[in-house]
Amino acid sequence: MIHHPSTAGYGQYCPISRALDVLGERWSLLILRDLLIGTSRFNDLARGLPGLSRSLLTKRLRQFERAGLVEKAGGNYLLTAAGQELEPILFGLGEWGARWTFGEPRQEELDPGLLVWWMHSRLDTSSFPGKRHVFAVRFRDEVRRYWIVVESGIASVCDGDPGYPVDVTITADVASLYQVWLGRMPLSHAVRTGRVEFAGPAALTRRMPSVLKLSPVAPYSDPLPTLDPVTRAS
């Protein structure tokens, strides 16, 4: 049985009310989303939630620890069995959101640095030769430049040139890459129309559709209504 706050709450003897006592505060579900997809270190959680202050992140993690959702092991925050059981609930919420609330992106939602941060944890470079793989990410409508470096399967993000040869350069406008990442635009359509480009050796660029694994919520998203039926089926 997980611990419930004894003071602030909804004051109703109902399992939904009790769950909201634990999960209903601002940022709680997004922190849990990132824990569920494998982020466990404080600095990585903070980087993936740029609108959240570090002090509030600390407060929420302590609340989760007291509630029995999270255990701290060294520098890592690990979900307990109770926390792990939230996965179908969180991703069910994502599926509902994709169906009923997910329209065109708002300009304030298009954060290129956050998108690259999300992408870096979803790259499968097992089909690439060697132990180090470097991706440069270039946005046509954003001056900042990003690199993703994968060393023996461990990925990191750099906003300065890491000094290694680049294997593949990914070029796109911010909105298009977001829409690909979230399943709103098939990668094949984005490449065919020039919205997303891969530059590098053909032996590597042709593998990019299998390297870039997309967001865990991408399967729930419908293609943009402006795409033609042939594209939707591709």
Buried (B, 14 or more C-beta within 10 A) or exposed (E): EBEBEEEEBEEEEEEEBBBBBBBEBEBBBBBBBBBBBEBBEBEBBBBBBEEBEEEBBEEBBEBBBBBBBBEBEEEEBEBBEBBEEBBEBBBEBBBEEBEEEBEEBEEEEBBBBBBBBBBBBBBEBEEBEEEBBBBBBBBEEBEEBBBBBBEEEEBEBBEEEBEEEBBBBBBBBBBBBBBBBBBBBBBEBBBEEEBBBBEBEEEBBEBBBEBBBBBBBBEBBEBBEEBEEEBEEE
